[in-house]
Amino acid sequence: MNSPDEEFELRITPRPAETMTVSVPIDTLDALQKVAANKDMSLEGLVKFYVGQGLRNDLSQLRANRTLEAAQQVLTEYFESDEAAANIVNQIRQRSTLPKHI
């Protein structure tokens, strides 16, 4: 474990990027600018943050759904019943509050 007095070096590795143009309603842009100023961020930084946050959330959901689909396939092989496997996976989805599809 690192001690609080230890130096920490932040290394940022640039990644290839591409510029894109997005039309945003004026009132939304005004709101984004206010939020960015309140957070002491650039507008571009805030938008990148929001995109990254949403992307991580969606990718996490996709992985969870793929895992449940694989589990259903395995359960189907063991129970030899699509319906029994689907019922178990649906119960897991309900208890974990994962959406069925994105």
C-alpha positions in Angstrom: 0.0 0.0 0.0 1.3 3.5 -0.8 1.9 5.9 2.0 0.3 9.4 1.7 3.7 11.0 1.5 4.7 8.9 -1.5 4.9 10.8 -4.8 2.3 10.0 -7.4 2.9 10.4 -11.1 -0.1 10.7 -13.4 0.6 9.3 -16.8 -1.9 10.2 -19.6 -1.5 8.2 -22.8 -3.0 10.0 -25.7 -5.4 8.0 -27.8 -6.2 8.5 -31.5 -9.3 10.7 -31.8 -11.7 11.9 -34.5 -13.6 15.1 -34.6 -17.4 14.9 -35.0 -20.1 17.6 -35.2 -23.2 17.3 -33.1 -26.2 19.6 -33.2 -27.5 20.4 -29.7 -30.5 22.5 -28.9 -29.5 26.0 -27.7 -31.2 25.7 -24.3 -29.3 22.4 -23.8 -26.1 24.0 -24.8 -26.7 26.9 -22.3 -27.4 24.4 -19.6 -24.2 22.5 -20.4 -22.2 25.7 -20.3 -23.7 26.6 -16.9 -22.9 23.1 -15.5 -19.4 23.2 -16.9 -18.7 26.6 -15.4 -20.1 25.4 -12.0 -17.8 22.4 -12.1 -14.9 24.5 -13.3 -14.6 22.4 -16.4 -14.5 23.3 -20.1 -17.6 22.6 -22.1 -15.7 20.0 -24.2 -14.4 18.3 -21.0 -17.9 18.1 -19.5 -19.4 16.6 -22.8 -16.6 14.1 -22.9 -17.2 13.2 -19.3 -20.9 12.7 -19.9 -20.2 10.6 -23.0 -17.7 8.5 -21.2 -20.0 8.0 -18.2 -22.9 6.9 -20.4 -20.7 4.7 -22.5 -19.3 2.9 -19.5 -22.8 2.3 -18.2 -24.1 1.0 -21.5 -21.1 -1.3 -22.0 -21.5 -2.7 -18.5 -25.1 -3.5 -19.2 -24.2 -5.1 -22.5 -21.7 -7.3 -20.7 -24.2 -8.2 -18.0 -26.8 -9.2 -20.6 -24.2 -11.3 -22.5 -23.4 -13.1 -19.3 -27.0 -13.8 -18.6 -27.6 -15.0 -22.1 -24.6 -17.4 -21.8 -26.0 -18.6 -18.4 -29.3 -19.3 -20.0 -27.7 -21.4 -22.7 -25.8 -23.4 -20.1 -28.9 -23.8 -18.0 -30.9 -25.0 -21.1 -28.3 -27.7 -21.6 -28.6 -28.9 -18.0 -32.4 -28.7 -17.7 -33.1 -29.6 -21.3 -35.8 -27.0 -21.2 -35.6 -23.5 -22.7 -38.6 -22.4 -20.5 -37.0 -23.5 -17.2 -33.7 -21.7 -18.1 -35.5 -18.6 -19.2 -37.5 -18.5 -15.9 -34.3 -18.7 -13.9 -32.6 -16.0 -15.9 -35.7 -13.8 -15.7 -35.7 -14.2 -11.9 -32.0 -13.2 -11.8 -32.8 -10.1 -14.0 -35.7 -9.1 -11.7 -33.6 -9.4 -8.5 -30.7 -7.6 -9.9 -32.8 -4.9 -11.7 -31.0 -5.4 -15.0 -33.0 -4.5 -18.1 -33.9 -7.3 -20.4 -32.6 -5.4 -23.5 -30.7 -2.2 -24.2 
